[in-house]
Amino acid sequence: MAATKKASPKKATPTKVKKASKTKKDDGKPKVKRALSAYFFFMQKNRERIMKENGLQSRDIGELGRKMGEAWKGMKDNDKTPYEKLAAEDKKRYEREKKAVGL
């Protein structure tokens, strides 16, 4: 007589347990909007222009970021000066607001 194979019992697959999403708790402290860097001021001003020049859509975020970075790196220091001044002013605003709310 031939030996019959028994079906091996299926191993229990671990079930994935969803972790509860963490929600930010409002600690009651006043919030202050952080200061923007010179690069962020550059991006705000030139985003639309760079998108049009390169034929990018709003969904091409990665490519847009690369083009913006290349444009920023290709700028001379004296061309960056207006953005650096805006960043310095925004930093002063941030420090002033932070001091006003007691942070």
Order of alpha helices (4+ residues) and beta strands (2+ residues): alpha-alpha-alpha
